[in-house]
Structure formats: structure tokens, C-alpha cells
Amino acid sequence: MALTLSSNIQDPDGFYDELLATHEGLSKDESDALNARLILILANHVGDRAILREALQAAKE
């Protein structure tokens, strides 16, 4: 399995709106903590270390 970098989310604009709404009213620190928790939840869902390693590298570039 390879890391999917092309658009793969149904209704990406709707998801982005939900993501922004989730951060609404939070301080910078609270928003950063939410992002960290979200990353860990999604990383746990993916589970595959090779895919996660590719994602880390892609995000760094």
C-alpha cells in the first residue's frame, strides 16, 4: 500500500469547514493540542508505520 497524496476526501470543502468549526473559539495552544490529538488519532487509524513514515516525509517537504 502506498501513501495517497491525490485528493481522496468526499466533499473536501465540507471537511475543511468542519475542521475550521472544530477550532472555533479555541486559543492557539488549545488549537495546537487539538491538531496533535487529531494527528495521533488518524495515525492510529492508519496503523501502517511505512505509510506513516511516508506521510511524515511528505509533510516535511
PAZAPA-4460 file (N, C-alpha, C; in steps of 0.05 Angstrom, whole numbers, plus 32768, in hexadecimal, padded with zeros to 4 digits):
% residues 61
    n_x    n_y    n_z   ca_x   ca_y   ca_z    c_x    c_y    c_z   seq   type   mol
   8011   7FE8   8000   8000   8000   8000   8012   8019   8000     1      M     A
   800B   802C   7FEF   801A   8045   7FEE   800A   805C   7FF9     2      A     A
   8018   8070   8001   800B   8088   800C   7FFB   8096   7FF6     3      L     A
   7FE2   809D   7FFB   7FD2   80AB   7FE8   7FD5   80C9   7FEC     4      T     A
   7FE0   80D6   7FD8   7FE4   80F3   7FD9   7FD1   8103   7FC8     5      L     A
   7FC2   80F5   7FB6   7FAE   8102   7FA6   7F94   8105   7FB6     6      S     A
   7F83   8118   7FAD   7F6A   811D   7FBC   7F5B   8103   7FBF     7      S     A
   7F53   80FD   7FD8   7F46   80E3   7FDE   7F2F   80E7   7FF3     8      N     A
   7F27   80FF   7FF8   7F13   8105   800C   7EF9   810D   7FFE     9      I     A
   7EE4   8100   8004   7ECA   8108   7FFA   7EC3   8123   8006    10      Q     A
   7EBB   8136   7FF5   7EB4   8151   7FFE   7ECB   815E   800E    11      D     A
   7EE2   8162   8002   7EF8   816E   8011   7EF2   8189   801C    12      P     A
   7EE3   8199   800E   7EDC   81B4   8019   7ECB   81B1   8032    13      D     A
   7EB8   819E   8032   7EA8   819A   804A   7EB9   8190   8061    14      G     A
   7ECC   817F   805C   7EDE   8176   8071   7EEF   818D   807C    15      F     A
   7EF9   819E   806A   7F08   81B6   8072   7EF7   81C8   8084    16      Y     A
   7EDE   81CC   807C   7ECC   81DC   808D   7EC8   81D0   80A9    17      D     A
   7EC5   81B6   80AA   7EC3   81A8   80C4   7EDC   81AB   80D5    18      E     A
   7EF3   81A8   80C7   7F0C   81AB   80D6   7F0F   81C7   80E1    19      L     A
   7F08   81DB   80D2   7F0A   81F7   80DC   7EF6   81FB   80F2    20      L     A
   7EDE   81F0   80F0   7ECA   81F3   8105   7ED3   81E6   811F    21      A     A
   7EE1   81D0   811D   7EEB   81C2   8134   7EFF   81D3   8144    22      T     A
   7F0D   81E4   8135   7F22   81F6   8142   7F16   8210   814C    23      H     A
   7EFD   8215   8144   7EF1   822F   814B   7EF0   8233   816A    24      E     A
   7EF9   824A   8172   7EF8   8251   818F   7F0F   8247   819F    25      G     A
   7F21   8238   8193   7F38   822D   81A1   7F4F   8241   81A1    26      L     A
   7F5F   8240   81B6   7F78   8250   81B6   7F8C   8242   81A3    27      S     A
   7FA2   824F   819E   7FB7   8243   818D   7FC1   8229   819A    28      K     A
   7FC6   8229   81B4   7FCF   8210   81C1   7FBA   81FA   81C0    29      D     A
   7FA1   8201   81C4   7F8C   81ED   81C2   7F89   81E2   81A6    30      E     A
   7F8C   81F4   8192   7F8A   81EC   8176   7FA1   81D9   816E    31      S     A
   7FB9   81E0   8178   7FD1   81CF   8173   7FCD   81B4   8180    32      D     A
   7FC2   81B3   8198   7FBD   819A   81A6   7FA8   8189   8197    33      A     A
   7F93   8196   818D   7F7F   8188   817D   7F8C   817C   8164    34      L     A
   7F9D   818B   8157   7FAA   8181   813F   7FBC   8168   8146    35      N     A
   7FCA   816A   815C   7FDB   8154   8164   7FCA   813B   816A    36      A     A
   7FB4   813E   8178   7FA3   8127   817E   7F97   811C   8164    37      R     A
   7F8F   812D   8152   7F83   8124   8138   7F98   8114   8128    38      L     A
   7FB1   811E   8128   7FC6   810F   8119   7FCA   80F4   8125    39      I     A
   7FCB   80F2   8140   7FD0   80D8   814D   7FB8   80C5   8149    40      L     A
   7FA0   80D0   8149   7F88   80BF   8144   7F89   80B4   8128    41      I     A
   7F8F   80C5   8114   7F90   80BC   80F9   7FA7   80A9   80F4    42      L     A
   7FBE   80AF   8100   7FD5   809D   80FD   7FCF   8082   8109    43      A     A
   7FC1   8081   811F   7FB9   8067   812A   7FA6   8058   8117    44      N     A
   7F94   8067   810B   7F82   805B   80F8   7F91   804F   80E0    45      H     A
   7FA4   805E   80D6   7FB4   8054   80BF   7FC4   803B   80C8    46      V     A
   7FD3   803F   80DE   7FE1   8028   80EA   7FFA   801F   80DC    47      G     A
   7FFC   8021   80C2   8013   8017   80B3   802B   802A   80B6    48      D     A
   8040   8021   80C3   8057   8032   80C8   8064   803C   80AF    49      R     A
   8065   802B   809A   8071   8034   8081   8062   804B   8075    50      A     A
   8047   8049   8075   8036   805F   806B   803A   8078   807C    51      I     A
   803A   8074   8096   803E   808B   80A8   8059   8099   80A3    52      L     A
   806E   8088   809E   8088   8093   8098   8088   80A4   807E    53      R     A
   807A   8099   806A   8077   80A8   8051   8068   80C2   8055    54      E     A
   8053   80C1   8066   8044   80DA   806C   8055   80EE   807A    55      A     A
   8065   80E6   808D   8077   80F8   809B   808A   8106   8087    56      L     A
   8095   80F6   8075   80A8   8101   8062   8099   8114   804E    57      Q     A
   8082   810C   8045   8073   811E   8033   806C   8138   8040    58      A     A
   8064   8137   805A   805D   814F   8068   8075   8161   806D    59      A     A
   808C   8155   8070   80A5   8164   8075   80AE   8173   805C    60      K     A
   80A9   8167   8044   80B1   8173   802B   809F   818A   8025    61      E     A
***
